[in-house]
Amino acid sequence: MFEKVASESPVVEKTLSLAPTDLLRQEIDQVSYIYNIIVNFFANYTFQLIGAFIIFALGYIVAGKISNVVLRLCTKHKLDITLSQFLASTTKMLIVIMITVISLSKLGISVTPFIAAIGAISLGAGLALQGLLANYAAGFNIIIIRPFVVGDTITVRGVTGIVKEVLLAYTIIHDQDGVAITIPNKHIVGEILHNSKHDSLLELTVGIAYKEDPLQVVTILEKTIEELNIVGESREPQIGISEFADSSINISIRLWTPTANYYDAKFKAYKAIYLALKENNIEIPFPQRDVHLISQA
């Protein structure tokens, strides 16, 4: 059957026998064409490529050096470290963008279409990422205005902690337990912000019996708190009578202590207060009620 088809179709047999040769010649022509394009490109644009690469490399190095100079100047003038790093990185980014545009123009590439495309993409991205852009805008506002700096203790929306890092998108704080809390910057700007610098307010209360002298107890507690060395440098502690309760006279203690040692200071203070009252034989009463029965004649 195969011989019959071959005898009846000599043209098909010839075509099949020549197809590999034509295919090989075609591939050789394509490789030769690509090779000629590459050779012509490097022959015409070699110096432009080398020049563009040299310009970009030198510009990148210069951008890094200028960024370091800006950072040193900011540090010398005692600017906030977050603001200093932001200015340095922004300076480097702007210089790199300028150098990239110059390098592309050296190759004869027009940057106008790229700028138009970037503008269109930026518009679409801005509409899609409104929340993220709001965080970046708020972060830029925080860095410029500086309502707080790294190391301050802030309270915002019921969250309290020490500021560890301020970024464009979010701010990282650590609470008294050392837990890292990330707050989007849009929840900081425009909100009521409490900034107590390095310290936090520690409020303590102890009750004494009505038979005791409260003024003497206040003097004892003042001396006790002073010996503990837990009070910050921002202000002096406040100790006095806060309430004449049903079963006791309540003495309140308000002091500012470093936020990082908040609970340690609290436990030390209560222990020292208990030992001081016990040493001076001052009674700490428990809630009680006296009932008097009156009998009628």
Salt bridges, closest charged atoms under 4 A:
ASP22 OD1 - ARG25 NH1 3.21
GLU203 OE2 - ARG254 NE 3.35
ASP264 OD2 - LYS268 NZ 3.40
GLU283 OE1 - LYS211 NZ 3.24
